[in-house]
Amino acid sequence: MFPALIETERLRFERIDEAVTARQFYAAAGAGQTDSIEEETEWVSWEPHPHPKESYDVLELFREQWEEREGANYAVIPREGEPGSGTLAGNTGVGFDWDTRKATLGIWLRKPFWGRGYSGERAAALAELVFERLDLDLLATEVIPANEKSIRAVERYVDRLGGRREGRFRNRIVPEGGEPRDTIRFSVSAEEYAAATAADDGVGEEVVTLASELDEPTLAGRSPAAATQVDTADEAAR
């Protein structure tokens, strides 16, 4: 039902449970595995993975969500010509509420890939998936209020997609081992997206290919881009 591969001008989005191993995932998202992991996870709802078993379990959860049509989670991989091409830059996910015809975005990017505008490029690609392929009514994302740089990044791409800032949701999420946190929610409706696309031919132009067509059968609080769908964008607090 979801494309296993999406390509934009600078990025590849590959179904993450097939694109990376638990060891590779742990090397990027594991506690103490990189010098910047604590900074990278300051504004998300999950903690760095304590061991490779956690990374394995998260990938298995992503697999289950994909197969149950509850969510689509992708590895973010820069394409050839980009610094760090071919490496895991992070992951992005879309959670689905089919009853309310709503999709919710989340993203986590590693620090070496901040500041490149990848979040907006990814949002345009996934908006096309949500509205033009899956025919849903609403696309939403949420950001921790203190993450001001991420909010500015989200504001830019939501505005370009024709959407709006809805407001502040109090005690919206509870990070692992933490206290409840508010979020700022943004959304784009199908009508707003259609109007923006019609008015600006460049809105969806980053999307090159949604490969594998719509696959036939062949996001969770402790994991990147999880069910809480908190968007840290690529301008996350430095």
Residue, then its C-alpha position, 0 to 999 in steps of 0.5 A: m500500500f505504501p511505496a518502499l522507495i521515494e526519491t527526491e532531488r537530494l534524498r532517498f527514503e527507503r522502508i527502514d526495516e528493510a534498508v538498515t540492520a539493527r546494528q546500523f540503526y544502533a550505531a546511529a541512534g544508540a546511547g553513546q554511539t555518537d558524540s551528538i546523540e544527546e543533542e539530537t534527541e533533546w526534543v524528541s519523545w524517545e531516548p537513545h537506544p540502550h543496546p542493539k536489542e532495542s534497535y532490533d525491537v524498534l525495527e520490528l515494530f516499524r515492520e508491524q506498523w507497515e504491514e498493518r497499514e498503521g504507519a510508514n517509516y523510512a530511512v533518510i539517505p542523501r543521494e549521490g552528490e550530497p555530503g554523506s551520500g549513502t549513509l543513514a541521515g535519520n528517519t522519517g515516519v507517517g502515522f495514519d488514522w484511517d477513521t479520521r482520514k488523517a496522517t501525522l509526520g515525524i522526523w529525526l535527523r542526525k546533527p551532521f545533516w542539520g541545516r540543509g533543508y531536508s525536512g522541507e524536502r521530505a515534507a513535500a514528498l510525503a504530502e504528495l504521498v498522503f494527498e495524491r496517492l492515499d487520498l487523505d484529508l489532513l496532514a499534521t505535525e507537532v513540535i516541542p514549543a522550546n524547539e524554536k529553530s525547528i518551529r521556524a523550519v516547520e512554519r516555512y514548509v507548512d506555509r509553502l504547502g498551504g497549511r497553518r499553525e493550529g495552536r498549542f496542545r497542553n501536556r500532549i506527550v510524555p517523553e520516556g522517563g520525563e514529564p508531560r510536554d506541550t506541543i505546537r501543532f501544524s496542519v495542511s488540509a487536502e483543499e489547502y494543499a491542492a490550492a497551494t499546488a495549483a498556485d505554485d508549480g514548485v510545491g511538489e517539484e522535489v518529488v522525482t519517484l515514488a518507486s515500487e508503486l503501491d506495495e501489496p503485502t509481500l510509529a511507537g513512543r520509544s523510537p525515532a519518528a514514532a507514534t507521537q510524531v514530534d517533528t524535530a525538523d532539520e533546524a533542531a536546536r543546535 
